[in-house]
Amino acid sequence: MKRLLVVHHTVSPATHALHLATLEGARDPAIEGVEVHVRAALNAGPVDVLEADGYLLAGPVNLGYLAGALKHFFDQIYYPCLEETVGRPFGAWLHANNDATGGLRALDAITAGLKWRPAQAPLVVYGGPTTENLAAVRELGAAVAAGLVL
Ligand SMILES: Cc1cc2nc3c(=O)[nH]c(=O)nc-3n(C[C@H](O)[C@H](O)[C@H](O)COP(=O)(O)O)c2cc1C
């Protein structure tokens, strides 16, 4: 059984809706052999990361950067996971109102430092979420989960 770890900071109504849609995709009954573990970014730690086979990261862009909770998560896990998680796949979505540039740059720098492999390009959702946005994160969740058992 492969394990997908979802690490999220989704405390607003918009991000919560996106989070639920992501989980729906990741838990698609058609995807066999993957268990989905969900951790709030402020509660996730190195053991969660070491025990997983792939990652889904999600949260807002605040003040031109990744939400502090996600930054805190990465600060906690970086050194304990640096060697053992090289090459593991990840997907991510960020929610923003108008400019996600700094958040995307931070996510790219941190995951490159960890040498994680993008299973899909990070997705940015502006405003909404619309039905299309929800479908897009649902598909992202399903694609990252399915990728673990290809
Ligand atoms: C303190 C704060 C800073 C924010 N900074 C940015 C920002 O730099 N760029 C951006 O596009 N959105 C920014 N936002 C909007 C958030 O990304 C947005 O509120 C979050 O994704 C939740 O979405 P919602 O408020 O529509 O529920 C900020 C929000 C807050 C509360």
The ligand as an ORCA input file, in Angstrom:
! r2SCAN-3c Opt
* xyz 0 1
  C      -2.882     38.579      5.566
  C      -3.240     38.181      4.168
  C      -2.340     38.396      3.158
  C      -2.644     38.040      1.845
  N      -1.722     38.231      0.858
  C      -2.009     37.875     -0.416
  C      -1.037     38.029     -1.448
  O       0.091     38.444     -1.241
  N      -1.402     37.697     -2.709
  C      -2.646     37.228     -3.000
  O      -2.918     36.989     -4.171
  N      -3.574     37.031     -2.037
  C      -3.290     37.351     -0.756
  N      -4.199     37.144      0.248
  C      -5.431     36.479     -0.075
  C      -5.346     35.037      0.351
  O      -4.566     34.311     -0.554
  C      -6.764     34.484      0.468
  O      -7.421     35.202      1.467
  C      -6.746     33.011      0.814
  O      -6.295     32.306     -0.283
  C      -8.100     32.526      1.282
  O      -9.054     32.819      0.291
  P     -10.433     33.513      0.683
  O     -10.074     34.719      1.505
  O     -11.054     33.834     -0.653
  O     -11.196     32.487      1.442
  C      -3.910     37.496      1.546
  C      -4.809     37.273      2.595
  C      -4.493     37.612      3.875
  C      -5.487     37.341      4.987
*
